[in-house]
Amino acid sequence: MTKTEAHDETRIQSRLQSRLQVQAAAAVCEDKKGQDTRILELDPIDSGLSDFFLVTSASNDRQAIAIADEIEARLKREFGVYAHSVEGRRKGDWILLDYVDFVVHVFLAERRAFYDIERLRKSARPVTPTEFDAELKAALAEKTRTARKKVSAKTKPAAEKPAVEVKPKRTAKKAAAKKSATKTVPRKRAATKK
């Protein structure tokens, strides 16, 4: 595998891991009765900022804090990741959890309408958690197919592999003859005068 292929494979693995984490966070939003949960897949131009935004609404500040707390706990428990930074937890009207590859926004409904992040990120592709789940399953299936192709290519049946040239064994007489022919005679040391 070349360096470029290894880098691409690492990038794909990282993106897939981010998708799994976003999916887990979206599941928490659904479990905690978050409203109108959306995943915004950011345009590659914006991906310097992040790959995904997860946006959900809560009906009150206590629910917003409960959603944010549960997202942090689940991602820590299942993936061993912590938010790089957390903003707005005290007020609870807009809580931002920054996981670098994705950012979670938990809004009160009126704050979400005021800031309208979905409109600000017009280039982003909005996806519902259900659509996102289907895309993730398709990506995992493709990854599995690719891995299986690599393994099957490495373990071809013996009939498909090229024949290996087998050298005949040397007989004992030939080996002895060759050994005696290659023996060297030790050199005599020159006598040194005292």
Secondary structure by P-SEA (a helix, b strand, c coil): ccaaaaaaaaaaaaaaaaaaaaaaaaaaaaaacccbbbbbbccccccccccbbbbbbbccaaaaaaaaaaaaaaaaaacccccccccccccccbbbbbcccbbbbbbcaaaaaaaccccccccbbbbcaaaaaaaaaaaaaaaaaaaaaaaaaaccccccccccbbbbbbcaaaaaaaaaaacccccccccccc
